[in-house]
Amino acid sequence: MVIRQNSGDRRQKSGDTSIVIFCSVLFLGLVPAPAMGAFLELTQYPANQRFVVAFLLLFFAVMSLMIFWVLRLRSEVKARQQAELALKRAQLTLDTIPLHVFWVDQDFRVVMANRAGCKALGWSFSEIDGKSIFELESEYTPQQAQLLWAKVCAEKHHIMVGELVHRDGSRLPVERMLSAITFAGKEYIVAVGRDISQSLQRQQELEQSQDEL
């Protein structure tokens, strides 16, 4: 004697099977191993309890996913805050050191200058930004600047003594350390310099006093 199942029972079992399959795919990737063992016994529960058990397992899986994303978001926020703090420290350092700092691109234009550098030459940052270095120092022709660029790139660092032109046309003797760097796929020369006018004056006075002896 064969007992046939009605269409409602078949639909209910089909629905239970779909829930089990869906939960297994999601749950196996999200929950720890001890919970997997309980999940694998899901089919042993009576039909009227399967939905409740599947819902609970799905709930814990979603909660695990939410916790994972919250922790990941917290880590990203912390990393971003640390990066912003490091950037503020670097900017504060540039704005407070008495050395002149200039970034020059391959077109020989200033793309960044710190406060001391702007003040030494009598320009604001907005005025000096994009200015050609040939306006700030008259010692080099474009051909000589190209040779100097190649030399700095080859040596990575180069120390030189020269003069910068102030906004009023006066000359400022400086000693500079030139460094070649690559940033965001572009090459730059970073010039870090100091005013040596007082040192030169003392040297001249010393030489004069020695000549008088």
ChimeraX commands (.cxc) that place a marker at each C-alpha (Angstrom):
marker #1 position 0.00,0.00,0.00 radius 0.5
marker #1 position 1.54,3.31,-1.11 radius 0.5
marker #1 position 0.66,6.49,0.68 radius 0.5
marker #1 position 0.92,9.53,-1.57 radius 0.5
marker #1 position 1.92,12.91,-0.20 radius 0.5
marker #1 position -0.32,15.81,-1.02 radius 0.5
marker #1 position 1.02,18.91,-2.78 radius 0.5
marker #1 position 1.08,20.96,0.45 radius 0.5
marker #1 position 3.43,18.49,2.16 radius 0.5
marker #1 position 5.68,18.48,-0.89 radius 0.5
marker #1 position 5.80,22.30,-0.95 radius 0.5
marker #1 position 6.59,22.39,2.78 radius 0.5
marker #1 position 9.46,19.90,2.41 radius 0.5
marker #1 position 10.71,21.77,-0.65 radius 0.5
marker #1 position 10.71,24.99,1.35 radius 0.5
marker #1 position 12.52,23.32,4.25 radius 0.5
marker #1 position 15.17,22.00,1.87 radius 0.5
marker #1 position 15.68,25.44,0.35 radius 0.5
marker #1 position 16.17,26.96,3.80 radius 0.5
marker #1 position 18.67,24.27,4.75 radius 0.5
marker #1 position 20.68,24.77,1.56 radius 0.5
marker #1 position 20.67,28.56,1.88 radius 0.5
marker #1 position 21.74,28.46,5.53 radius 0.5
marker #1 position 24.45,25.90,4.84 radius 0.5
marker #1 position 26.08,28.05,2.17 radius 0.5
marker #1 position 26.02,31.16,4.35 radius 0.5
marker #1 position 26.61,29.57,7.70 radius 0.5
marker #1 position 29.54,27.35,6.78 radius 0.5
marker #1 position 31.49,30.43,5.68 radius 0.5
marker #1 position 30.72,32.59,8.68 radius 0.5
marker #1 position 30.41,30.59,11.87 radius 0.5
marker #1 position 33.11,28.75,13.79 radius 0.5
marker #1 position 33.62,25.00,13.62 radius 0.5
marker #1 position 31.66,24.04,16.83 radius 0.5
marker #1 position 28.50,25.61,15.43 radius 0.5
marker #1 position 28.91,23.74,12.14 radius 0.5
marker #1 position 28.49,20.43,13.92 radius 0.5
marker #1 position 25.13,21.53,15.30 radius 0.5
marker #1 position 24.11,22.81,11.90 radius 0.5
marker #1 position 24.91,19.54,10.18 radius 0.5
marker #1 position 22.33,17.88,12.45 radius 0.5
marker #1 position 19.63,20.30,11.28 radius 0.5
marker #1 position 17.98,17.66,9.11 radius 0.5
marker #1 position 17.44,15.47,12.18 radius 0.5
marker #1 position 15.03,17.99,13.72 radius 0.5
marker #1 position 11.28,17.48,13.22 radius 0.5
marker #1 position 9.86,19.32,10.26 radius 0.5
marker #1 position 7.99,21.84,12.42 radius 0.5
marker #1 position 11.27,22.85,14.18 radius 0.5
marker #1 position 13.54,23.12,11.18 radius 0.5
marker #1 position 12.50,26.63,10.29 radius 0.5
marker #1 position 13.15,27.91,13.83 radius 0.5
marker #1 position 16.55,26.24,14.01 radius 0.5
marker #1 position 17.48,27.47,10.54 radius 0.5
marker #1 position 16.40,31.00,11.47 radius 0.5
marker #1 position 18.54,30.97,14.62 radius 0.5
marker #1 position 21.55,29.72,12.71 radius 0.5
marker #1 position 21.02,32.37,10.07 radius 0.5
marker #1 position 20.67,35.01,12.79 radius 0.5
marker #1 position 23.99,34.03,14.36 radius 0.5
marker #1 position 25.63,33.98,10.93 radius 0.5
marker #1 position 24.42,37.51,10.18 radius 0.5
marker #1 position 25.52,38.70,13.61 radius 0.5
marker #1 position 28.97,37.19,13.00 radius 0.5
marker #1 position 29.17,39.05,9.72 radius 0.5
marker #1 position 28.11,42.32,11.36 radius 0.5
marker #1 position 30.70,41.93,14.12 radius 0.5
marker #1 position 33.36,41.23,11.50 radius 0.5
marker #1 position 32.51,44.38,9.55 radius 0.5
marker #1 position 32.31,46.51,12.70 radius 0.5
marker #1 position 35.77,45.36,13.78 radius 0.5
marker #1 position 37.13,45.92,10.30 radius 0.5
marker #1 position 35.57,49.39,10.13 radius 0.5
marker #1 position 37.01,50.23,13.54 radius 0.5
marker #1 position 40.45,49.14,12.38 radius 0.5
marker #1 position 40.18,51.25,9.22 radius 0.5
marker #1 position 39.02,54.29,11.19 radius 0.5
marker #1 position 41.93,53.89,13.61 radius 0.5
marker #1 position 44.41,53.55,10.74 radius 0.5
marker #1 position 42.95,56.67,9.08 radius 0.5
marker #1 position 43.20,58.63,12.32 radius 0.5
marker #1 position 46.82,57.58,12.76 radius 0.5
marker #1 position 47.60,58.62,9.16 radius 0.5
marker #1 position 45.94,62.01,9.70 radius 0.5
marker #1 position 47.87,62.48,12.94 radius 0.5
marker #1 position 51.15,61.64,11.21 radius 0.5
marker #1 position 50.30,64.11,8.43 radius 0.5
marker #1 position 49.55,66.87,10.95 radius 0.5
marker #1 position 52.85,66.19,12.74 radius 0.5
marker #1 position 54.75,66.34,9.46 radius 0.5
marker #1 position 53.02,69.60,8.49 radius 0.5
marker #1 position 53.69,71.10,11.92 radius 0.5
marker #1 position 57.35,70.12,11.61 radius 0.5
marker #1 position 57.62,71.79,8.20 radius 0.5
marker #1 position 55.92,74.94,9.45 radius 0.5
marker #1 position 58.12,75.34,12.53 radius 0.5
marker #1 position 61.65,74.35,11.49 radius 0.5
marker #1 position 63.91,77.29,10.55 radius 0.5
marker #1 position 65.11,75.51,7.39 radius 0.5
marker #1 position 63.84,76.37,3.92 radius 0.5
marker #1 position 62.06,73.47,2.22 radius 0.5
marker #1 position 61.09,73.52,-1.46 radius 0.5
marker #1 position 59.66,70.78,-3.66 radius 0.5
marker #1 position 60.49,71.25,-7.35 radius 0.5
marker #1 position 58.94,69.22,-10.17 radius 0.5
marker #1 position 60.49,68.21,-13.50 radius 0.5
marker #1 position 59.27,71.46,-15.08 radius 0.5
marker #1 position 61.44,73.28,-12.53 radius 0.5
marker #1 position 58.46,74.80,-10.77 radius 0.5
marker #1 position 57.85,75.01,-7.04 radius 0.5
marker #1 position 55.00,72.73,-5.98 radius 0.5
marker #1 position 55.49,73.04,-2.22 radius 0.5
marker #1 position 57.28,75.42,0.11 radius 0.5
marker #1 position 57.25,75.61,3.88 radius 0.5
marker #1 position 56.69,78.73,5.98 radius 0.5
marker #1 position 60.39,79.46,6.51 radius 0.5
marker #1 position 61.11,79.23,2.81 radius 0.5
marker #1 position 58.29,81.58,1.87 radius 0.5
marker #1 position 59.27,84.08,4.58 radius 0.5
marker #1 position 62.95,84.05,3.60 radius 0.5
marker #1 position 62.08,85.07,0.03 radius 0.5
marker #1 position 59.24,87.44,0.90 radius 0.5
marker #1 position 56.48,85.48,-0.84 radius 0.5
marker #1 position 53.28,83.87,0.42 radius 0.5
marker #1 position 52.66,80.23,-0.42 radius 0.5
marker #1 position 49.94,81.11,-2.92 radius 0.5
marker #1 position 52.39,83.46,-4.66 radius 0.5
marker #1 position 55.34,81.09,-4.74 radius 0.5
marker #1 position 53.29,78.01,-5.69 radius 0.5
marker #1 position 53.96,77.18,-9.34 radius 0.5
marker #1 position 56.72,79.76,-9.65 radius 0.5
marker #1 position 59.72,78.84,-11.82 radius 0.5
marker #1 position 62.96,78.29,-9.94 radius 0.5
marker #1 position 64.66,80.54,-12.49 radius 0.5
marker #1 position 62.76,83.42,-10.89 radius 0.5
marker #1 position 64.06,82.44,-7.45 radius 0.5
marker #1 position 67.72,81.90,-8.37 radius 0.5
marker #1 position 69.58,83.41,-11.28 radius 0.5
marker #1 position 72.64,81.18,-11.11 radius 0.5
marker #1 position 71.36,78.48,-13.47 radius 0.5
marker #1 position 70.27,78.41,-17.06 radius 0.5
marker #1 position 67.73,75.75,-18.13 radius 0.5
marker #1 position 70.59,73.64,-19.54 radius 0.5
marker #1 position 72.55,73.86,-16.29 radius 0.5
marker #1 position 69.42,73.02,-14.31 radius 0.5
marker #1 position 68.94,69.89,-16.41 radius 0.5
marker #1 position 72.50,68.79,-15.70 radius 0.5
marker #1 position 72.06,69.48,-11.98 radius 0.5
marker #1 position 68.80,67.47,-11.98 radius 0.5
marker #1 position 70.53,64.50,-13.59 radius 0.5
marker #1 position 73.41,64.74,-11.11 radius 0.5
marker #1 position 71.08,64.81,-8.08 radius 0.5
marker #1 position 69.07,61.85,-9.43 radius 0.5
marker #1 position 72.28,59.88,-9.92 radius 0.5
marker #1 position 73.73,60.72,-6.50 radius 0.5
marker #1 position 70.35,60.83,-4.67 radius 0.5
marker #1 position 71.75,63.63,-2.48 radius 0.5
marker #1 position 73.80,66.69,-3.32 radius 0.5
marker #1 position 75.03,69.58,-1.15 radius 0.5
marker #1 position 75.62,72.97,-2.70 radius 0.5
marker #1 position 76.07,76.62,-1.78 radius 0.5
marker #1 position 74.32,79.30,-3.79 radius 0.5
marker #1 position 72.07,82.34,-3.68 radius 0.5
marker #1 position 68.31,82.77,-3.76 radius 0.5
marker #1 position 66.63,85.92,-5.03 radius 0.5
marker #1 position 64.39,87.76,-2.57 radius 0.5
marker #1 position 61.19,89.38,-3.73 radius 0.5
marker #1 position 62.84,92.81,-3.47 radius 0.5
marker #1 position 65.75,91.67,-5.65 radius 0.5
marker #1 position 68.31,91.20,-2.88 radius 0.5
marker #1 position 70.38,88.03,-2.71 radius 0.5
marker #1 position 70.24,85.47,0.10 radius 0.5
marker #1 position 73.25,83.12,0.43 radius 0.5
marker #1 position 72.12,79.61,1.33 radius 0.5
marker #1 position 73.52,76.12,1.76 radius 0.5
marker #1 position 71.18,73.47,0.40 radius 0.5
marker #1 position 70.81,69.72,0.48 radius 0.5
marker #1 position 69.13,68.50,-2.70 radius 0.5
marker #1 position 67.44,65.09,-2.65 radius 0.5
marker #1 position 65.78,63.19,-5.47 radius 0.5
marker #1 position 62.52,61.48,-4.59 radius 0.5
marker #1 position 59.66,59.79,-6.40 radius 0.5
marker #1 position 56.14,60.46,-5.19 radius 0.5
marker #1 position 52.86,59.32,-6.77 radius 0.5
marker #1 position 54.74,58.20,-9.87 radius 0.5
marker #1 position 56.46,61.58,-10.40 radius 0.5
marker #1 position 60.01,62.70,-9.75 radius 0.5
marker #1 position 60.85,65.69,-7.59 radius 0.5
marker #1 position 63.86,67.46,-6.15 radius 0.5
marker #1 position 63.47,68.43,-2.50 radius 0.5
marker #1 position 65.73,71.30,-1.49 radius 0.5
marker #1 position 66.35,71.84,2.22 radius 0.5
marker #1 position 68.43,74.94,2.87 radius 0.5
marker #1 position 69.61,77.34,5.55 radius 0.5
marker #1 position 70.59,80.98,5.55 radius 0.5
marker #1 position 74.39,81.28,5.78 radius 0.5
marker #1 position 74.63,85.08,5.49 radius 0.5
marker #1 position 75.70,85.47,9.14 radius 0.5
marker #1 position 78.27,82.69,8.79 radius 0.5
marker #1 position 79.76,84.36,5.71 radius 0.5
marker #1 position 79.82,87.70,7.47 radius 0.5
marker #1 position 81.67,86.26,10.46 radius 0.5
marker #1 position 84.11,84.54,8.12 radius 0.5
marker #1 position 84.80,87.82,6.31 radius 0.5
marker #1 position 85.32,89.64,9.61 radius 0.5
marker #1 position 87.72,86.92,10.74 radius 0.5
marker #1 position 89.70,87.17,7.51 radius 0.5
marker #1 position 89.86,90.93,7.79 radius 0.5
marker #1 position 91.11,90.74,11.37 radius 0.5
marker #1 position 93.78,88.26,10.32 radius 0.5
marker #1 position 94.90,90.54,7.47 radius 0.5
marker #1 position 95.28,93.44,9.89 radius 0.5
marker #1 position 97.61,91.47,12.14 radius 0.5
marker link #1:1,2 radius 0.2
marker link #1:2,3 radius 0.2
marker link #1:3,4 radius 0.2
marker link #1:4,5 radius 0.2
marker link #1:5,6 radius 0.2
marker link #1:6,7 radius 0.2
marker link #1:7,8 radius 0.2
marker link #1:8,9 radius 0.2
marker link #1:9,10 radius 0.2
marker link #1:10,11 radius 0.2
marker link #1:11,12 radius 0.2
marker link #1:12,13 radius 0.2
marker link #1:13,14 radius 0.2
marker link #1:14,15 radius 0.2
marker link #1:15,16 radius 0.2
marker link #1:16,17 radius 0.2
marker link #1:17,18 radius 0.2
marker link #1:18,19 radius 0.2
marker link #1:19,20 radius 0.2
marker link #1:20,21 radius 0.2
marker link #1:21,22 radius 0.2
marker link #1:22,23 radius 0.2
marker link #1:23,24 radius 0.2
marker link #1:24,25 radius 0.2
marker link #1:25,26 radius 0.2
marker link #1:26,27 radius 0.2
marker link #1:27,28 radius 0.2
marker link #1:28,29 radius 0.2
marker link #1:29,30 radius 0.2
marker link #1:30,31 radius 0.2
marker link #1:31,32 radius 0.2
marker link #1:32,33 radius 0.2
marker link #1:33,34 radius 0.2
marker link #1:34,35 radius 0.2
marker link #1:35,36 radius 0.2
marker link #1:36,37 radius 0.2
marker link #1:37,38 radius 0.2
marker link #1:38,39 radius 0.2
marker link #1:39,40 radius 0.2
marker link #1:40,41 radius 0.2
marker link #1:41,42 radius 0.2
marker link #1:42,43 radius 0.2
marker link #1:43,44 radius 0.2
marker link #1:44,45 radius 0.2
marker link #1:45,46 radius 0.2
marker link #1:46,47 radius 0.2
marker link #1:47,48 radius 0.2
marker link #1:48,49 radius 0.2
marker link #1:49,50 radius 0.2
marker link #1:50,51 radius 0.2
marker link #1:51,52 radius 0.2
marker link #1:52,53 radius 0.2
marker link #1:53,54 radius 0.2
marker link #1:54,55 radius 0.2
marker link #1:55,56 radius 0.2
marker link #1:56,57 radius 0.2
marker link #1:57,58 radius 0.2
marker link #1:58,59 radius 0.2
marker link #1:59,60 radius 0.2
marker link #1:60,61 radius 0.2
marker link #1:61,62 radius 0.2
marker link #1:62,63 radius 0.2
marker link #1:63,64 radius 0.2
marker link #1:64,65 radius 0.2
marker link #1:65,66 radius 0.2
marker link #1:66,67 radius 0.2
marker link #1:67,68 radius 0.2
marker link #1:68,69 radius 0.2
marker link #1:69,70 radius 0.2
marker link #1:70,71 radius 0.2
marker link #1:71,72 radius 0.2
marker link #1:72,73 radius 0.2
marker link #1:73,74 radius 0.2
marker link #1:74,75 radius 0.2
marker link #1:75,76 radius 0.2
marker link #1:76,77 radius 0.2
marker link #1:77,78 radius 0.2
marker link #1:78,79 radius 0.2
marker link #1:79,80 radius 0.2
marker link #1:80,81 radius 0.2
marker link #1:81,82 radius 0.2
marker link #1:82,83 radius 0.2
marker link #1:83,84 radius 0.2
marker link #1:84,85 radius 0.2
marker link #1:85,86 radius 0.2
marker link #1:86,87 radius 0.2
marker link #1:87,88 radius 0.2
marker link #1:88,89 radius 0.2
marker link #1:89,90 radius 0.2
marker link #1:90,91 radius 0.2
marker link #1:91,92 radius 0.2
marker link #1:92,93 radius 0.2
marker link #1:93,94 radius 0.2
marker link #1:94,95 radius 0.2
marker link #1:95,96 radius 0.2
marker link #1:96,97 radius 0.2
marker link #1:97,98 radius 0.2
marker link #1:98,99 radius 0.2
marker link #1:99,100 radius 0.2
marker link #1:100,101 radius 0.2
marker link #1:101,102 radius 0.2
marker link #1:102,103 radius 0.2
marker link #1:103,104 radius 0.2
marker link #1:104,105 radius 0.2
marker link #1:105,106 radius 0.2
marker link #1:106,107 radius 0.2
marker link #1:107,108 radius 0.2
marker link #1:108,109 radius 0.2
marker link #1:109,110 radius 0.2
marker link #1:110,111 radius 0.2
marker link #1:111,112 radius 0.2
marker link #1:112,113 radius 0.2
marker link #1:113,114 radius 0.2
marker link #1:114,115 radius 0.2
marker link #1:115,116 radius 0.2
marker link #1:116,117 radius 0.2
marker link #1:117,118 radius 0.2
marker link #1:118,119 radius 0.2
marker link #1:119,120 radius 0.2
marker link #1:120,121 radius 0.2
marker link #1:121,122 radius 0.2
marker link #1:122,123 radius 0.2
marker link #1:123,124 radius 0.2
marker link #1:124,125 radius 0.2
marker link #1:125,126 radius 0.2
marker link #1:126,127 radius 0.2
marker link #1:127,128 radius 0.2
marker link #1:128,129 radius 0.2
marker link #1:129,130 radius 0.2
marker link #1:130,131 radius 0.2
marker link #1:131,132 radius 0.2
marker link #1:132,133 radius 0.2
marker link #1:133,134 radius 0.2
marker link #1:134,135 radius 0.2
marker link #1:135,136 radius 0.2
marker link #1:136,137 radius 0.2
marker link #1:137,138 radius 0.2
marker link #1:138,139 radius 0.2
marker link #1:139,140 radius 0.2
marker link #1:140,141 radius 0.2
marker link #1:141,142 radius 0.2
marker link #1:142,143 radius 0.2
marker link #1:143,144 radius 0.2
marker link #1:144,145 radius 0.2
marker link #1:145,146 radius 0.2
marker link #1:146,147 radius 0.2
marker link #1:147,148 radius 0.2
marker link #1:148,149 radius 0.2
marker link #1:149,150 radius 0.2
marker link #1:150,151 radius 0.2
marker link #1:151,152 radius 0.2
marker link #1:152,153 radius 0.2
marker link #1:153,154 radius 0.2
marker link #1:154,155 radius 0.2
marker link #1:155,156 radius 0.2
marker link #1:156,157 radius 0.2
marker link #1:157,158 radius 0.2
marker link #1:158,159 radius 0.2
marker link #1:159,160 radius 0.2
marker link #1:160,161 radius 0.2
marker link #1:161,162 radius 0.2
marker link #1:162,163 radius 0.2
marker link #1:163,164 radius 0.2
marker link #1:164,165 radius 0.2
marker link #1:165,166 radius 0.2
marker link #1:166,167 radius 0.2
marker link #1:167,168 radius 0.2
marker link #1:168,169 radius 0.2
marker link #1:169,170 radius 0.2
marker link #1:170,171 radius 0.2
marker link #1:171,172 radius 0.2
marker link #1:172,173 radius 0.2
marker link #1:173,174 radius 0.2
marker link #1:174,175 radius 0.2
marker link #1:175,176 radius 0.2
marker link #1:176,177 radius 0.2
marker link #1:177,178 radius 0.2
marker link #1:178,179 radius 0.2
marker link #1:179,180 radius 0.2
marker link #1:180,181 radius 0.2
marker link #1:181,182 radius 0.2
marker link #1:182,183 radius 0.2
marker link #1:183,184 radius 0.2
marker link #1:184,185 radius 0.2
marker link #1:185,186 radius 0.2
marker link #1:186,187 radius 0.2
marker link #1:187,188 radius 0.2
marker link #1:188,189 radius 0.2
marker link #1:189,190 radius 0.2
marker link #1:190,191 radius 0.2
marker link #1:191,192 radius 0.2
marker link #1:192,193 radius 0.2
marker link #1:193,194 radius 0.2
marker link #1:194,195 radius 0.2
marker link #1:195,196 radius 0.2
marker link #1:196,197 radius 0.2
marker link #1:197,198 radius 0.2
marker link #1:198,199 radius 0.2
marker link #1:199,200 radius 0.2
marker link #1:200,201 radius 0.2
marker link #1:201,202 radius 0.2
marker link #1:202,203 radius 0.2
marker link #1:203,204 radius 0.2
marker link #1:204,205 radius 0.2
marker link #1:205,206 radius 0.2
marker link #1:206,207 radius 0.2
marker link #1:207,208 radius 0.2
marker link #1:208,209 radius 0.2
marker link #1:209,210 radius 0.2
marker link #1:210,211 radius 0.2
marker link #1:211,212 radius 0.2
marker link #1:212,213 radius 0.2
view
